[in-house]
Structure formats: structure tokens, C-alpha cells
């Protein structure tokens, strides 16, 4: 596969993109677990949202089934 950065860097770029995708999946899994634990510990949706840098509505909509 030829890329804009050149053939020599192409494999490195692809490997980096795969690594980023894997890291995003792991982070999403960790977030879901943390939200479930937070809800089970009594934290409110607004508190969790604030800690994660999103609104109460956003976090509730995403994880309302988690706890």
C-alpha cells in the first residue's frame, strides 16, 4: 500500500493506526467498567459526566443500561 508518507514509512503508519484502534477499544472497555462501578458506588450521572468531561445527558444515554 502506497501512502503519502512514502513506502518506507507505510508499514509503520499502518501499525500505528492498528495500535490506536486497539487502544481505543481498551479505553472504551475501561470506561464502561468504571462507569458501572461508579454507579454501583452511588455516584450520580452528572458527577460521572463531569469527571469524564461530558454532560450528564451524554453519559446517561451511553451507559444507562450499565447501572
TORPA-4810 file (N, C-alpha, C, O; in nm, 3 decimals):
<nodes>
NODE_1_0.084_-0.118_0.000_0.000_0.000_0.000_0.088_0.124_0.000_0.174_0.138_0.087_X
NODE_2_0.069_0.212_-0.094_0.147_0.335_-0.103_0.075_0.445_-0.027_-0.046_0.463_-0.041_X
NODE_3_0.150_0.518_0.055_0.092_0.625_0.135_0.161_0.756_0.104_0.264_0.759_0.036_X
NODE_4_0.104_0.864_0.152_0.159_0.997_0.129_0.294_1.015_0.198_0.373_1.101_0.158_X
NODE_5_0.322_0.935_0.301_0.449_0.950_0.373_0.559_0.866_0.312_0.673_0.873_0.358_X
NODE_6_0.530_0.790_0.211_0.632_0.711_0.142_0.623_0.564_0.177_0.566_0.526_0.279_X
NODE_7_0.680_0.484_0.091_0.672_0.339_0.106_0.743_0.291_0.230_0.697_0.196_0.295_X
NODE_8_0.855_0.352_0.266_0.931_0.307_0.382_0.854_0.325_0.512_0.867_0.243_0.603_X
NODE_9_0.775_0.430_0.521_0.700_0.458_0.643_0.561_0.396_0.644_0.494_0.397_0.747_X
NODE_10_0.518_0.341_0.532_0.382_0.289_0.521_0.349_0.182_0.623_0.243_0.186_0.684_X
NODE_11_0.439_0.087_0.643_0.413_-0.018_0.740_0.403_0.036_0.881_0.318_-0.006_0.959_X
NODE_12_0.491_0.131_0.914_0.488_0.192_1.047_0.358_0.267_1.070_0.301_0.260_1.179_X
NODE_13_0.311_0.337_0.970_0.186_0.412_0.982_0.069_0.316_1.002_-0.017_0.340_1.087_X
NODE_14_0.066_0.208_0.927_-0.041_0.111_0.942_-0.038_0.046_1.080_-0.142_0.028_1.143_X
NODE_15_0.081_0.012_1.126_0.094_-0.046_1.260_0.048_0.051_1.366_-0.018_0.011_1.463_X
NODE_16_0.080_0.176_1.350_0.039_0.278_1.447_-0.113_0.294_1.448_-0.173_0.308_1.554_X
NODE_17_-0.175_0.293_1.331_-0.321_0.304_1.325_-0.388_0.184_1.390_-0.488_0.200_1.461_X
NODE_18_-0.335_0.065_1.368_-0.389_-0.055_1.433_-0.374_-0.044_1.584_-0.466_-0.078_1.658_X
NODE_19_-0.259_0.004_1.631_-0.236_0.021_1.774_-0.333_0.123_1.834_-0.383_0.104_1.945_X
NODE_20_-0.358_0.230_1.762_-0.453_0.331_1.809_-0.593_0.272_1.819_-0.663_0.295_1.918_X
NODE_21_-0.634_0.197_1.719_-0.767_0.134_1.721_-0.780_0.038_1.839_-0.884_0.036_1.906_X
NODE_22_-0.677_-0.040_1.865_-0.680_-0.132_1.979_-0.686_-0.056_2.112_-0.757_-0.096_2.204_X
NODE_23_-0.610_0.053_2.122_-0.611_0.134_2.243_-0.748_0.195_2.268_-0.794_0.203_2.382_X
NODE_24_-0.815_0.239_2.161_-0.949_0.297_2.174_-1.048_0.193_2.225_-1.133_0.224_2.309_X
NODE_25_-1.037_0.071_2.176_-1.126_-0.037_2.223_-1.103_-0.065_2.370_-1.199_-0.080_2.447_X
NODE_26_-0.978_-0.071_2.410_-0.945_-0.096_2.550_-0.993_0.017_2.639_-1.046_-0.007_2.748_X
NODE_27_-0.975_0.141_2.594_-1.020_0.255_2.671_-1.172_0.256_2.687_-1.223_0.288_2.794_X
NODE_28_-1.243_0.223_2.582_-1.390_0.216_2.589_-1.434_0.110_2.688_-1.530_0.130_2.763_X
NODE_29_-1.364_-0.004_2.689_-1.397_-0.111_2.784_-1.372_-0.064_2.927_-1.454_-0.088_3.015_X
NODE_30_-1.259_0.001_2.950_-1.226_0.052_3.083_-1.326_0.158_3.128_-1.365_0.161_3.245_X
NODE_31_-1.368_0.244_3.036_-1.466_0.347_3.070_-1.596_0.283_3.112_-1.656_0.324_3.213_X
NODE_32_-1.642_0.184_3.037_-1.769_0.118_3.071_-1.763_0.055_3.209_-1.857_0.067_3.287_X
NODE_33_-1.654_-0.011_3.240_-1.638_-0.074_3.372_-1.636_0.032_3.481_-1.700_0.016_3.585_X
NODE_34_-1.562_0.141_3.459_-1.552_0.248_3.557_-1.687_0.314_3.582_-1.721_0.346_3.696_X
NODE_35_-1.765_0.335_3.476_-1.897_0.395_3.491_-1.988_0.302_3.571_-2.060_0.347_3.660_X
NODE_36_-1.985_0.175_3.541_-2.068_0.078_3.614_-2.030_0.078_3.762_-2.118_0.078_3.848_X
NODE_37_-1.900_0.076_3.792_-1.854_0.079_3.932_-1.896_0.209_4.000_-1.939_0.208_4.116_X
NODE_38_-1.884_0.320_3.929_-1.923_0.449_3.985_-2.071_0.452_4.019_-2.110_0.498_4.126_X
NODE_39_-2.154_0.403_3.928_-2.298_0.400_3.954_-2.330_0.308_4.072_-2.413_0.341_4.156_X
NODE_40_-2.265_0.192_4.077_-2.288_0.099_4.188_-2.240_0.155_4.321_-2.287_0.114_4.427_X
NODE_41_-2.146_0.251_4.316_-2.095_0.317_4.436_-2.179_0.437_4.477_-2.154_0.499_4.580_X
NODE_42_-2.278_0.470_4.395_-2.369_0.578_4.430_-2.345_0.711_4.361_-2.416_0.807_4.388_X
NODE_43_-2.248_0.718_4.273_-2.227_0.844_4.202_-2.343_0.870_4.107_-2.401_0.778_4.049_X
NODE_44_-2.376_0.997_4.092_-2.485_1.037_4.002_-2.430_1.054_3.862_-2.310_1.073_3.842_X
NODE_45_-2.522_1.048_3.764_-2.482_1.062_3.624_-2.407_1.192_3.600_-2.309_1.194_3.525_X
NODE_46_-2.451_1.299_3.661_-2.386_1.428_3.643_-2.243_1.430_3.696_-2.154_1.490_3.635_X
NODE_47_-2.222_1.364_3.809_-2.087_1.356_3.866_-1.993_1.277_3.775_-1.879_1.316_3.751_X
NODE_48_-2.044_1.166_3.725_-1.964_1.082_3.634_-1.933_1.159_3.506_-1.820_1.160_3.459_X
NODE_49_-2.035_1.224_3.452_-2.014_1.302_3.330_-1.910_1.410_3.349_-1.825_1.430_3.262_X
NODE_50_-1.917_1.480_3.461_-1.819_1.586_3.489_-1.678_1.528_3.494_-1.585_1.585_3.437_X
NODE_51_-1.661_1.416_3.561_-1.530_1.353_3.572_-1.476_1.308_3.436_-1.355_1.308_3.413_X
NODE_52_-1.567_1.269_3.346_-1.526_1.223_3.212_-1.526_1.335_3.108_-1.489_1.313_2.993_X
NODE_53_-1.568_1.455_3.149_-1.563_1.569_3.058_-1.677_1.574_2.959_-1.663_1.631_2.850_X
NODE_54_-1.792_1.514_2.995_-1.910_1.517_2.909_-2.031_1.556_2.993_-2.022_1.564_3.115_X
NODE_55_-2.143_1.580_2.928_-2.263_1.618_3.000_-2.327_1.497_3.066_-2.301_1.382_3.030_X
NODE_56_-2.412_1.526_3.164_-2.490_1.421_3.231_-2.573_1.344_3.130_-2.583_1.222_3.138_X
NODE_57_-2.633_1.415_3.037_-2.718_1.351_2.937_-2.638_1.256_2.848_-2.683_1.147_2.816_X
NODE_58_-2.519_1.299_2.808_-2.435_1.217_2.721_-2.397_1.087_2.790_-2.410_0.979_2.730_X
NODE_59_-2.351_1.095_2.913_-2.306_0.975_2.983_-2.425_0.885_3.016_-2.413_0.762_3.009_X
NODE_60_-2.537_0.943_3.051_-2.656_0.862_3.082_-2.705_0.789_2.958_-2.738_0.671_2.964_X
NODE_61_-2.710_0.858_2.846_-2.756_0.798_2.722_-2.665_0.681_2.680_-2.711_0.578_2.629_X
NODE_62_-2.536_0.699_2.702_-2.439_0.598_2.660_-2.440_0.475_2.752_-2.422_0.363_2.705_X
NODE_63_-2.462_0.497_2.881_-2.443_0.387_2.976_-2.563_0.358_3.066_-2.546_0.287_3.165_X
NODE_64_-2.679_0.407_3.037_-2.793_0.388_3.127_-2.821_0.241_3.158_-2.874_0.210_3.264_X
NODE_65_-2.786_0.151_3.068_-2.807_0.008_3.094_-2.699_-0.050_3.184_-2.715_-0.160_3.237_X
NODE_66_-2.588_0.024_3.203_-2.476_-0.027_3.282_-2.501_-0.014_3.434_-2.427_-0.073_3.513_X
NODE_67_-2.600_0.060_3.473_-2.620_0.070_3.616_-2.712_0.174_3.658_-2.736_0.190_3.778_X
</nodes>
